[in-house]
């Protein structure tokens, strides 16, 4: 038998008669054809999944998923025995138990290369039959052991040879076996010794299907358990977590607004569940943090009207879809497969629809999301034209032209050339326009007040850019001696005003209205971009979990803020579901819970400049009301059909042993 008892660190089940107790399994255990994250342990020698069953009838039901090592009318009250259990999930701490379980599974069930990841040992220790509870010598001791590798589950049963000594004159009503609960004719697999005298007085001496006395083995589950696989990945990479946390502080952060993305960011993938686009940060081969990267995802929320109709995007910050630090940046072809193996596949397992929130949290512990920058992490300065640059034949002829050196990286984006420079994080984009080059630059804020030259002084003061060598301040007339009067007035008229400096300058220099119009458009785009970069994205504070009881209206308040003191409006995010409404002005939310329609509640705020906050997900803890036979325990939750909707447990009133609560 496996070690058991208080000296082994086991948990002692509450004494009783016919009671059942819910036992949580954080990593999940496959039984029949699905993974379960809890089971019901019955005093009467059985374990059930999904349904609470006392086992008092001592029979196997074809409609209930159950495993009965020795199901009978057992009592443990008043010194009539003990029930112990322990869940082993960390091999390095309990190697002896795992090694024993692996040997027995491979030997008795003809399984090769089996690697146990979960072992559950349950021991009924010298327990009495209810009808013979006052006879100390009539006790039995047996064990149920579940062994799983995350996909397969096997059950081992031990009957202690010298401790199976109930009196057959009192009862022979003992059943042994299991059921898949599918309600079919062959759902129940019952031992031939059930309801016989041998089950009472000889089962410990009989050879089981293992050819060992008092020992039986069965295959009872075959189901891929994402949480178990996720836990393996987590344990393997656990000691790297501090390195990834440090990367989160060093690698440039995601802008809170997609409009603040610089040219150093490139499209990576699409998330259909959120209608979201994800981008990764580009870098040169000499970048100190190679091959790591960061992914930023933005969800399209539809059209928004400010002074015109524009697309509304919000940064995705919550599980399970948020971008994060990456072990391998897929922006370059040699990293794509490594990114899949080390980032995407672990994410899809840990945060998939069959995984628990705790598993998804493990993924993001090792791949931090971080926080977004409400103001742009990069600054874009517009230059009207620059010296010509010689483009290579590859750039002209290859649609996906790229080139990497130890100092910089080149990439073709539509008709533009994007350049990223090594460790600095500086990026330059050169776009041909009509008889000119549009040059845009992305620069980390760490360079503020440290630059000067052709691309301007990065100090948030546009009046001191383009100072000529003699110290003359910027201005059309200062830089174009002899060109004024009628020519200058004509340029103002053609460009729509003296404030369109780029257009006026190019009109005076070239006399070409098309060139001037192109410059005017570039300046307008740059102005809009600068306005977006200077704006601080609003914030929506998290409210925590909302506790809800069946059909009872819930009201809660969202709190948003904008550091620029812009007016904000509250919105229900795309993908939300449930009977929920929100006051767009006050942020008051009303929600009517319904177990048949699990809620997914997520919200965001928008400021007057059309900048949207990251989406905040509000989890719901739902309680059935406990059928008026108990009280809701919101501190003990289990998964519902979706990750953001969990079911609260019930604490039954004293003496209540029924089910369905």
DRENNULO-749299 format. One record per residue (C-alpha): residue in three letters; x negated, y negated, z. Coordinates in nm, 3 decimals. Example, Ala and Ser with C-alpha at 12.3 -4.5 7.8 and 13.67 -1.06 7.14 Angstrom:
2
   code      east     north        up
    ala    -1.230     0.450     0.780
    ser    -1.367     0.106     0.714
end
This chain:
661
   code      east     north        up
    unk     0.000     0.000     0.000
    unk    -0.096    -0.365    -0.028
    unk    -0.201    -0.557     0.284
    unk     0.086    -0.728     0.467
    unk     0.189    -0.893     0.790
    unk     0.103    -1.204     0.985
    unk    -0.269    -1.119     0.994
    unk    -0.263    -1.117     0.613
    unk    -0.113    -1.467     0.597
    unk     0.228    -1.347     0.477
    unk     0.548    -1.545     0.525
    unk     0.803    -1.382     0.754
    unk     1.156    -1.385     0.614
    unk     1.428    -1.499     0.851
    unk     1.586    -1.202     1.028
    unk     1.940    -1.112     0.935
    unk     2.200    -0.873     0.801
    unk     2.311    -0.893     0.435
    unk     2.164    -1.245     0.384
    unk     1.973    -1.349     0.073
    unk     1.703    -1.615     0.054
    unk     1.582    -1.814    -0.242
    unk     1.205    -1.789    -0.304
    unk     1.034    -2.040    -0.534
    unk     0.772    -1.928    -0.790
    unk     0.604    -2.249    -0.915
    unk     0.421    -2.085    -1.207
    unk     0.724    -1.881    -1.317
    unk     0.763    -1.505    -1.349
    unk     0.898    -1.326    -1.658
    unk     1.184    -1.086    -1.586
    unk     1.357    -0.903    -1.872
    unk     1.332    -1.166    -2.150
    unk     1.285    -1.504    -1.983
    unk     1.076    -1.680    -1.722
    unk     1.223    -1.757    -1.378
    unk     1.095    -2.008    -1.127
    unk     1.273    -1.858    -0.830
    unk     1.440    -1.535    -0.722
    unk     1.672    -1.422    -0.443
    unk     1.521    -1.191    -0.182
    unk     1.782    -0.982    -0.003
    unk     1.763    -0.826     0.341
    unk     1.918    -0.514     0.186
    unk     1.607    -0.414    -0.013
    unk     1.663    -0.590    -0.346
    unk     1.548    -0.884    -0.556
    unk     1.787    -1.062    -0.796
    unk     1.736    -1.326    -1.064
    unk     1.994    -1.592    -1.155
    unk     2.268    -1.448    -0.932
    unk     2.273    -1.424    -0.554
    unk     2.368    -1.068    -0.452
    unk     2.361    -0.926    -0.098
    unk     2.327    -0.561    -0.202
    unk     2.567    -0.447     0.068
    unk     2.747    -0.223    -0.183
    unk     2.420    -0.035    -0.250
    unk     2.472    -0.014    -0.624
    unk     2.307    -0.152    -0.938
    unk     2.519    -0.387    -1.148
    unk     2.481    -0.396    -1.526
    unk     2.574    -0.766    -1.518
    unk     2.316    -0.883    -1.263
    unk     1.941    -0.899    -1.320
    unk     1.809    -0.712    -1.020
    unk     1.532    -0.487    -0.894
    unk     1.605    -0.253    -0.604
    unk     1.316    -0.067    -0.447
    unk     1.539     0.071    -0.170
    unk     1.881    -0.090    -0.163
    unk     2.092    -0.005     0.141
    unk     2.270    -0.163     0.436
    unk     1.956    -0.290     0.613
    unk     1.940    -0.501     0.928
    unk     1.638    -0.688     1.073
    unk     1.806    -0.869     1.362
    unk     1.724    -0.802     1.726
    unk     1.388    -0.637     1.662
    unk     1.507    -0.405     1.385
    unk     1.207    -0.468     1.162
    unk     1.053    -0.744     0.953
    unk     1.040    -0.856     0.592
    unk     0.714    -1.018     0.474
    unk     0.627    -1.175     0.142
    unk     0.336    -1.356    -0.023
    unk     0.288    -1.510    -0.368
    unk    -0.070    -1.485    -0.494
    unk    -0.145    -1.728    -0.778
    unk    -0.515    -1.811    -0.737
    unk    -0.744    -1.525    -0.834
    unk    -1.059    -1.679    -0.687
    unk    -0.901    -1.681    -0.341
    unk    -0.749    -1.329    -0.348
    unk    -0.972    -1.129    -0.583
    unk    -0.916    -0.798    -0.399
    unk    -0.538    -0.813    -0.449
    unk    -0.567    -0.908    -0.817
    unk    -0.824    -0.636    -0.889
    unk    -0.605    -0.371    -0.725
    unk    -0.296    -0.484    -0.920
    unk    -0.484    -0.479    -1.252
    unk    -0.623    -0.131    -1.190
    unk    -0.282     0.011    -1.109
    unk    -0.103    -0.152    -1.403
    unk    -0.364    -0.033    -1.653
    unk    -0.375     0.318    -1.503
    unk    -0.006     0.389    -1.443
    unk     0.156     0.200    -1.731
    unk    -0.098     0.268    -2.007
    unk    -0.180    -0.101    -2.052
    unk    -0.520    -0.213    -2.181
    unk    -0.702    -0.542    -2.116
    unk    -0.447    -0.661    -1.862
    unk    -0.542    -0.979    -1.670
    unk    -0.313    -1.052    -1.376
    unk    -0.231    -1.417    -1.311
    unk     0.044    -1.373    -1.054
    unk     0.100    -1.109    -0.784
    unk     0.403    -1.111    -0.552
    unk     0.402    -0.867    -0.260
    unk     0.725    -0.806    -0.063
    unk     0.721    -0.568     0.234
    unk     1.016    -0.427     0.429
    unk     0.834    -0.335     0.750
    unk     0.995    -0.070     0.977
    unk     1.348    -0.184     0.898
    unk     1.664    -0.015     1.027
    unk     1.988     0.097     0.865
    unk     2.283    -0.092     1.011
    unk     2.449     0.231     1.133
    unk     2.133     0.350     1.304
    unk     1.994     0.022     1.438
    unk     1.973     0.138     1.797
    unk     1.744     0.434     1.724
    unk     1.385     0.300     1.722
    unk     1.236     0.601     1.546
    unk     1.467     0.580     1.244
    unk     1.279     0.315     1.043
    unk     1.151     0.282     0.686
    unk     0.862     0.083     0.534
    unk     0.835     0.013     0.160
    unk     0.700    -0.249    -0.079
    unk     0.793    -0.416    -0.407
    unk     0.499    -0.570    -0.596
    unk     0.551    -0.784    -0.907
    unk     0.242    -0.828    -1.126
    unk     0.242    -1.068    -1.423
    unk    -0.003    -1.206    -1.678
    unk     0.240    -1.482    -1.774
    unk     0.392    -1.281    -2.057
    unk     0.447    -0.931    -1.917
    unk     0.573    -0.838    -1.571
    unk     0.533    -0.498    -1.406
    unk     0.687    -0.376    -1.081
    unk     0.507    -0.139    -0.846
    unk     0.692     0.033    -0.560
    unk     0.531     0.191    -0.254
    unk     0.715     0.409    -0.001
    unk     0.498     0.453     0.307
    unk     0.443     0.825     0.350
    unk     0.487     0.848     0.726
    unk     0.746     0.571     0.763
    unk     1.050     0.680     0.560
    unk     1.250     0.835     0.841
    unk     1.614     0.738     0.837
    unk     1.859     1.004     0.953
    unk     2.035     1.158     0.648
    unk     2.327     1.250     0.874
    unk     2.397     0.876     0.915
    unk     2.380     0.776     0.548
    unk     2.258     0.880     0.206
    unk     2.382     0.562     0.038
    unk     2.052     0.433    -0.097
    unk     1.998     0.326    -0.458
    unk     1.666     0.273    -0.636
    unk     1.616     0.123    -0.983
    unk     1.670    -0.199    -1.178
    unk     1.905    -0.371    -1.422
    unk     1.847    -0.611    -1.714
    unk     2.184    -0.780    -1.642
    unk     2.295    -0.773    -2.006
    unk     2.615    -0.580    -1.936
    unk     2.532    -0.293    -2.170
    unk     2.573     0.079    -2.122
    unk     2.197     0.120    -2.086
    unk     2.135    -0.194    -1.876
    unk     2.083     0.004    -1.554
    unk     1.778     0.225    -1.499
    unk     1.849     0.427    -1.183
    unk     1.622     0.668    -0.998
    unk     1.749     1.029    -0.998
    unk     1.692     1.032    -0.621
    unk     1.949     0.758    -0.559
    unk     2.226     0.859    -0.314
    unk     2.044     1.184    -0.226
    unk     1.902     1.330     0.094
    unk     1.554     1.310    -0.060
    unk     1.587     0.932    -0.080
    unk     1.630     0.924     0.296
    unk     1.382     1.177     0.426
    unk     1.143     1.265     0.145
    unk     1.088     0.977    -0.095
    unk     0.752     0.891     0.065
    unk     0.617     1.243     0.000
    unk     0.751     1.285    -0.354
    unk     0.524     1.213    -0.649
    unk     0.652     0.916    -0.845
    unk     0.612     0.847    -1.217
    unk     0.252     0.745    -1.134
    unk     0.179     1.106    -1.026
    unk     0.095     0.966    -0.684
    unk     0.298     1.034    -0.372
    unk     0.543     0.759    -0.284
    unk     0.444     0.531    -0.571
    unk     0.640     0.423    -0.880
    unk     0.565     0.176    -1.161
    unk     0.789     0.003    -1.418
    unk     0.768    -0.259    -1.690
    unk     1.041    -0.512    -1.608
    unk     0.967    -0.829    -1.804
    unk     0.824    -0.945    -2.134
    unk     0.837    -1.319    -2.181
    unk     0.582    -1.587    -2.260
    unk     0.562    -1.807    -1.951
    unk     0.440    -2.154    -2.055
    unk     0.384    -2.261    -1.696
    unk     0.154    -1.966    -1.631
    unk    -0.050    -2.035    -1.945
    unk    -0.060    -2.405    -1.858
    unk    -0.185    -2.325    -1.510
    unk    -0.467    -2.115    -1.661
    unk    -0.573    -2.408    -1.880
    unk    -0.551    -2.642    -1.582
    unk    -0.767    -2.420    -1.361
    unk    -1.026    -2.377    -1.637
    unk    -1.058    -2.753    -1.693
    unk    -0.986    -2.869    -1.339
    unk    -1.341    -2.972    -1.253
    unk    -1.353    -3.209    -1.555
    unk    -1.066    -3.421    -1.424
    unk    -1.288    -3.694    -1.278
    unk    -1.468    -3.734    -1.609
    unk    -1.137    -3.787    -1.792
    unk    -1.026    -4.032    -1.525
    unk    -1.344    -4.232    -1.585
    unk    -1.283    -4.224    -1.962
    unk    -0.941    -4.376    -1.897
    unk    -1.118    -4.677    -1.744
    unk    -1.379    -4.712    -2.021
    unk    -1.201    -4.644    -2.349
    unk    -0.994    -4.944    -2.475
    unk    -0.636    -4.922    -2.353
    unk    -0.317    -4.912    -2.555
    unk    -0.154    -5.249    -2.624
    unk     0.198    -5.256    -2.478
    unk     0.326    -5.383    -2.813
    unk     0.267    -5.216    -3.148
    unk     0.229    -5.565    -3.294
    unk    -0.091    -5.601    -3.092
    unk    -0.261    -5.294    -3.240
    unk    -0.586    -5.389    -3.410
    unk    -0.725    -5.246    -3.730
    unk    -0.944    -5.008    -3.530
    unk    -0.633    -4.797    -3.461
    unk    -0.517    -4.541    -3.719
    unk    -0.193    -4.348    -3.759
    unk    -0.218    -3.995    -3.619
    unk     0.120    -3.819    -3.589
    unk     0.498    -3.852    -3.560
    unk     0.720    -3.746    -3.266
    unk     1.068    -3.666    -3.406
    unk     1.233    -3.640    -3.061
    unk     1.161    -4.010    -2.997
    unk     1.130    -4.135    -3.353
    unk     0.781    -4.242    -3.248
    unk     0.450    -4.303    -3.426
    unk     0.119    -4.230    -3.255
    unk    -0.217    -4.397    -3.325
    unk    -0.574    -4.309    -3.229
    unk    -0.870    -4.538    -3.179
    unk    -1.135    -4.527    -3.452
    unk    -1.507    -4.553    -3.382
    unk    -1.845    -4.497    -3.547
    unk    -2.053    -4.181    -3.511
    unk    -2.283    -4.370    -3.276
    unk    -2.005    -4.447    -3.026
    unk    -2.112    -4.356    -2.674
    unk    -1.782    -4.183    -2.593
    unk    -1.781    -3.956    -2.896
    unk    -1.597    -3.719    -2.942
    unk    -1.337    -3.850    -2.693
    unk    -1.055    -4.084    -2.784
    unk    -0.720    -4.229    -2.685
    unk    -0.378    -4.190    -2.839
    unk    -0.106    -4.456    -2.818
    unk     0.255    -4.379    -2.911
    unk     0.534    -4.626    -2.993
    unk     0.901    -4.539    -3.024
    unk     1.120    -4.715    -3.282
    unk     1.433    -4.841    -3.107
    unk     1.608    -4.985    -3.413
    unk     1.663    -5.338    -3.538
    unk     1.650    -5.639    -3.308
    unk     1.768    -5.993    -3.392
    unk     1.563    -6.292    -3.276
    unk     1.515    -6.555    -3.544
    unk     1.529    -6.275    -3.800
    unk     1.591    -5.900    -3.811
    unk     1.280    -5.709    -3.702
    unk     1.197    -5.353    -3.600
    unk     1.189    -5.292    -3.225
    unk     0.908    -5.066    -3.096
    unk     0.823    -4.973    -2.736
    unk     0.514    -4.805    -2.590
    unk     0.584    -4.448    -2.478
    unk     0.453    -4.418    -2.122
    unk     0.641    -4.125    -1.967
    unk     0.617    -3.750    -1.979
    unk     0.642    -3.540    -2.185
    unk     0.564    -3.743    -2.500
    unk     0.317    -4.013    -2.392
    unk    -0.018    -4.049    -2.563
    unk    -0.326    -4.005    -2.348
    unk    -0.702    -3.968    -2.333
    unk    -0.815    -3.704    -2.586
    unk    -1.097    -3.454    -2.552
    unk    -1.138    -3.471    -2.931
    unk    -1.036    -3.766    -3.147
    unk    -0.858    -3.631    -3.460
    unk    -0.926    -3.945    -3.663
    unk    -1.224    -3.763    -3.813
    unk    -1.185    -3.433    -3.995
    unk    -1.443    -3.241    -3.793
    unk    -1.242    -3.301    -3.476
    unk    -0.896    -3.200    -3.604
    unk    -0.912    -2.830    -3.510
    unk    -1.084    -2.903    -3.179
    unk    -0.816    -3.160    -3.101
    unk    -0.548    -2.900    -3.169
    unk    -0.713    -2.642    -2.943
    unk    -0.803    -2.874    -2.655
    unk    -0.534    -3.145    -2.664
    unk    -0.225    -3.072    -2.874
    unk    -0.180    -2.700    -2.794
    unk    -0.223    -2.747    -2.415
    unk     0.021    -3.039    -2.429
    unk     0.282    -2.839    -2.620
    unk     0.255    -2.551    -2.372
    unk     0.249    -2.761    -2.052
    unk     0.511    -3.015    -2.163
    unk     0.729    -2.802    -2.391
    unk     1.104    -2.752    -2.344
    unk     1.049    -2.428    -2.147
    unk     0.795    -2.580    -1.906
    unk     0.851    -2.745    -1.570
    unk     0.775    -3.105    -1.479
    unk     0.493    -2.988    -1.252
    unk     0.317    -2.823    -1.547
    unk     0.349    -3.137    -1.757
    unk     0.203    -3.335    -1.466
    unk    -0.097    -3.099    -1.467
    unk    -0.160    -3.176    -1.834
    unk    -0.151    -3.551    -1.779
    unk    -0.372    -3.520    -1.471
    unk    -0.647    -3.392    -1.700
    unk    -0.547    -3.615    -1.994
    unk    -0.453    -3.945    -1.824
    unk    -0.192    -4.175    -1.980
    unk    -0.328    -4.485    -1.810
    unk    -0.143    -4.814    -1.839
    unk    -0.093    -5.042    -2.135
    unk    -0.227    -5.395    -2.175
    unk     0.062    -5.647    -2.176
    unk    -0.164    -5.890    -2.363
    unk    -0.364    -5.775    -2.662
    unk    -0.688    -5.593    -2.583
    unk    -0.817    -5.721    -2.913
    unk    -0.809    -6.071    -3.058
    unk    -0.762    -6.134    -3.429
    unk    -0.920    -6.450    -3.578
    unk    -0.826    -6.541    -3.938
    unk    -1.081    -6.673    -4.188
    unk    -0.956    -6.801    -4.523
    unk    -1.243    -6.680    -4.733
    unk    -1.592    -6.539    -4.693
    unk    -1.898    -6.451    -4.898
    unk    -1.830    -6.178    -5.154
    unk    -1.900    -5.819    -5.061
    unk    -2.012    -5.540    -5.290
    unk    -1.765    -5.247    -5.275
    unk    -1.896    -4.901    -5.361
    unk    -1.756    -4.690    -5.640
    unk    -1.627    -4.450    -5.377
    unk    -1.421    -4.726    -5.218
    unk    -1.275    -4.821    -5.555
    unk    -1.199    -4.467    -5.674
    unk    -1.121    -4.268    -5.356
    unk    -0.783    -4.325    -5.194
    unk    -0.908    -4.187    -4.858
    unk    -1.257    -4.332    -4.867
    unk    -1.449    -4.307    -4.537
    unk    -1.812    -4.344    -4.442
    unk    -1.981    -4.305    -4.103
    unk    -2.323    -4.417    -3.986
    unk    -2.478    -4.443    -3.643
    unk    -2.406    -4.817    -3.638
    unk    -2.064    -4.851    -3.802
    unk    -1.780    -4.673    -3.975
    unk    -1.596    -4.769    -4.295
    unk    -1.244    -4.665    -4.386
    unk    -1.013    -4.755    -4.671
    unk    -0.660    -4.854    -4.569
    unk    -0.442    -4.927    -4.871
    unk    -0.648    -5.196    -5.046
    unk    -0.831    -5.307    -4.731
    unk    -1.171    -5.209    -4.595
    unk    -1.173    -5.151    -4.219
    unk    -1.509    -5.162    -4.042
    unk    -1.573    -5.040    -3.686
    unk    -1.898    -5.122    -3.509
    unk    -2.055    -4.872    -3.267
    unk    -2.032    -4.928    -2.894
    unk    -1.904    -5.286    -2.918
    unk    -1.550    -5.193    -3.018
    unk    -1.548    -5.476    -3.275
    unk    -1.353    -5.417    -3.594
    unk    -1.334    -5.620    -3.915
    unk    -1.077    -5.577    -4.192
    unk    -1.138    -5.728    -4.536
    unk    -0.842    -5.756    -4.773
    unk    -0.868    -5.895    -5.128
    unk    -0.611    -6.163    -5.205
    unk    -0.578    -6.397    -5.500
    unk    -0.932    -6.521    -5.570
    unk    -1.025    -6.485    -5.202
    unk    -1.091    -6.241    -4.922
    unk    -0.872    -6.224    -4.612
    unk    -1.094    -6.135    -4.316
    unk    -0.936    -6.027    -3.987
    unk    -1.135    -5.932    -3.680
    unk    -1.047    -5.724    -3.374
    unk    -1.258    -5.797    -3.069
    unk    -1.240    -5.669    -2.709
    unk    -1.163    -5.938    -2.455
    unk    -1.506    -5.880    -2.299
    unk    -1.650    -6.096    -2.581
    unk    -1.446    -6.401    -2.489
    unk    -1.658    -6.718    -2.469
    unk    -1.956    -6.532    -2.616
    unk    -1.911    -6.580    -2.993
    unk    -1.952    -6.858    -3.249
    unk    -2.010    -6.885    -3.620
    unk    -1.819    -6.831    -3.943
    unk    -1.534    -6.640    -3.776
    unk    -1.482    -6.903    -3.509
    unk    -1.538    -6.935    -3.138
    unk    -1.351    -6.677    -2.934
    unk    -1.240    -6.901    -2.646
    unk    -0.866    -6.953    -2.706
    unk    -0.935    -7.306    -2.833
    unk    -0.856    -7.330    -3.207
    unk    -0.974    -7.693    -3.227
    unk    -1.345    -7.611    -3.207
    unk    -1.357    -7.343    -3.478
    unk    -1.556    -7.401    -3.799
    unk    -1.768    -7.688    -3.662
    unk    -2.014    -7.790    -3.935
    unk    -2.388    -7.814    -3.854
    unk    -2.372    -8.192    -3.798
    unk    -2.106    -8.141    -3.532
    unk    -1.817    -8.267    -3.741
    unk    -1.484    -8.135    -3.609
    unk    -1.261    -7.924    -3.835
    unk    -1.029    -8.090    -4.083
    unk    -0.962    -8.100    -4.453
    unk    -1.083    -8.454    -4.508
    unk    -1.395    -8.400    -4.299
    unk    -1.495    -8.098    -4.505
    unk    -1.388    -8.234    -4.845
    unk    -1.547    -8.577    -4.883
    unk    -1.402    -8.778    -5.165
    unk    -1.082    -8.579    -5.186
    unk    -0.796    -8.769    -5.035
    unk    -0.515    -8.999    -5.131
    unk    -0.293    -8.861    -5.408
    unk    -0.471    -8.526    -5.416
    unk    -0.421    -8.472    -5.044
    unk    -0.056    -8.580    -5.057
    unk     0.003    -8.346    -5.351
    unk    -0.144    -8.057    -5.154
    unk     0.079    -8.139    -4.856
    unk     0.383    -8.134    -5.083
    unk     0.280    -7.811    -5.255
    unk     0.211    -7.634    -4.925
    unk     0.510    -7.765    -4.732
    unk     0.329    -7.985    -4.483
    unk    -0.005    -8.096    -4.349
    unk    -0.001    -7.825    -4.084
    unk    -0.051    -7.555    -4.351
    unk    -0.424    -7.614    -4.336
    unk    -0.534    -7.298    -4.517
    unk    -0.298    -7.365    -4.808
    unk    -0.398    -7.734    -4.829
    unk    -0.769    -7.651    -4.827
    unk    -0.743    -7.385    -5.099
    unk    -0.516    -7.604    -5.313
    unk    -0.769    -7.887    -5.302
    unk    -1.065    -7.656    -5.373
    unk    -0.916    -7.444    -5.652
    unk    -0.625    -7.647    -5.785
    unk    -0.449    -7.308    -5.812
    unk    -0.104    -7.303    -5.653
    unk    -0.099    -6.919    -5.643
    unk    -0.420    -6.914    -5.441
    unk    -0.277    -7.176    -5.204
    unk     0.049    -6.983    -5.161
    unk    -0.146    -6.665    -5.080
    unk    -0.345    -6.856    -4.816
    unk    -0.023    -7.000    -4.679
    unk     0.120    -6.649    -4.637
    unk    -0.199    -6.526    -4.470
    unk    -0.191    -6.819    -4.226
    unk     0.175    -6.754    -4.148
    unk     0.106    -6.386    -4.082
    unk    -0.193    -6.475    -3.864
    unk     0.015    -6.725    -3.669
    unk     0.283    -6.465    -3.601
    unk     0.017    -6.214    -3.497
    unk    -0.148    -6.461    -3.264
    unk     0.187    -6.546    -3.108
    unk     0.250    -6.175    -3.049
    unk    -0.098    -6.132    -2.903
    unk    -0.056    -6.422    -2.660
    unk     0.280    -6.300    -2.540
    unk     0.288    -6.084    -2.227
    unk     0.504    -5.777    -2.271
    unk     0.783    -5.762    -2.010
    unk     0.788    -5.491    -1.746
    unk     1.063    -5.267    -1.613
    unk     1.004    -5.134    -1.265
    unk     1.068    -4.767    -1.195
    unk     1.363    -4.692    -0.966
    unk     1.260    -4.339    -0.871
    unk     1.496    -4.042    -0.878
    unk     1.871    -4.105    -0.865
    unk     2.060    -3.867    -0.637
    unk     2.401    -3.772    -0.775
    unk     2.692    -3.557    -0.660
    unk     2.940    -3.388    -0.891
    unk     3.173    -3.638    -1.070
    unk     3.102    -3.916    -0.815
    unk     3.026    -4.248    -0.986
    unk     2.668    -4.365    -0.926
    unk     2.559    -4.730    -0.954
    unk     2.198    -4.844    -0.940
    unk     2.002    -5.157    -1.027
    unk     1.714    -5.195    -1.272
    unk     1.460    -5.470    -1.206
    unk     1.269    -5.620    -1.498
    unk     1.025    -5.909    -1.504
    unk     0.840    -6.123    -1.756
    unk     0.520    -6.303    -1.654
    unk     0.579    -6.566    -1.922
    unk     0.919    -6.644    -1.763
    unk     1.096    -6.545    -2.086
    unk     1.459    -6.436    -2.064
    unk     1.496    -6.058    -2.073
    unk     1.776    -5.820    -2.165
    unk     1.823    -5.460    -2.049
    unk     1.875    -5.171    -2.292
    unk     1.951    -4.800    -2.290
    unk     1.669    -4.624    -2.474
    unk     1.724    -4.403    -2.775
    unk     1.755    -4.037    -2.678
    unk     1.937    -4.111    -2.353
    unk     2.246    -3.905    -2.294
    unk     2.519    -3.863    -2.039
    unk     2.813    -4.077    -1.931
    unk     2.605    -4.390    -1.867
    unk     2.640    -4.762    -1.937
    unk     2.424    -5.067    -1.864
    unk     2.489    -5.437    -1.825
    unk     2.237    -5.593    -2.064
    unk     2.218    -5.915    -1.863
    unk     2.206    -5.796    -1.500
    unk     2.051    -5.451    -1.545
    unk     2.325    -5.279    -1.345
    unk     2.365    -4.913    -1.448
    unk     2.671    -4.696    -1.391
    unk     2.656    -4.320    -1.436
    unk     2.908    -4.041    -1.385
    unk     2.728    -3.707    -1.336
    unk     2.849    -3.390    -1.503
    unk     2.674    -3.052    -1.478
    unk     2.803    -2.954    -1.823
    unk     2.641    -3.261    -1.980
    unk     2.298    -3.304    -1.816
    unk     2.185    -3.665    -1.820
    unk     1.866    -3.804    -1.970
    unk     1.842    -4.165    -1.855
    unk     1.578    -4.401    -1.995
    unk     1.572    -4.778    -2.023
    unk     1.364    -5.073    -2.139
    unk     1.377    -5.453    -2.141
    unk     1.316    -5.700    -2.425
    unk     1.196    -6.059    -2.392
    unk     1.299    -6.358    -2.603
    unk     0.998    -6.306    -2.830
    unk     1.122    -5.957    -2.916
    unk     0.852    -5.778    -2.716
    unk     0.978    -5.461    -2.549
    unk     0.857    -5.306    -2.227
    unk     0.751    -4.941    -2.203
    unk     1.045    -4.707    -2.157
    unk     1.114    -4.606    -1.797
    unk     1.269    -4.264    -1.742
    unk     1.498    -4.228    -1.440
    unk     1.522    -3.864    -1.329
    unk     1.851    -3.737    -1.188
    unk     1.878    -3.500    -0.893
    unk     2.225    -3.343    -0.924
    unk     2.414    -3.164    -0.648
    unk     2.727    -2.956    -0.702
    unk     2.872    -3.059    -0.368
    unk     2.794    -2.715    -0.225
    unk     3.158    -2.609    -0.253
    unk     3.216    -2.779     0.084
    unk     3.017    -2.497     0.246
    unk     2.689    -2.682     0.294
    unk     2.502    -3.008     0.244
    unk     2.286    -3.123    -0.047
    unk     1.909    -3.091    -0.007
    unk     1.758    -3.343    -0.250
    unk     1.407    -3.256    -0.131
    unk     1.437    -2.903    -0.272
    unk     1.494    -2.924    -0.648
    unk     1.493    -2.674    -0.931
    unk     1.489    -2.730    -1.304
    unk     1.805    -2.795    -1.497
    unk     1.840    -2.751    -1.874
    unk     1.622    -3.060    -1.932
    unk     1.321    -3.183    -1.737
    unk     1.478    -3.512    -1.628
    unk     1.787    -3.343    -1.481
    unk     1.717    -3.128    -1.176
    unk     1.949    -2.937    -0.947
    unk     1.942    -2.999    -0.575
    unk     1.961    -2.703    -0.342
    unk     2.230    -2.655    -0.081
    unk     2.175    -2.598     0.288
    unk     2.458    -2.366     0.388
    unk     2.658    -2.415     0.704
    unk     2.585    -2.174     0.983
    unk     2.727    -1.823     0.923
    unk     2.798    -1.886     0.553
    unk     2.653    -1.603     0.338
    unk     2.850    -1.645     0.020
    unk     2.714    -1.734    -0.324
    unk     2.781    -1.993    -0.585
    unk     2.651    -2.295    -0.398
end
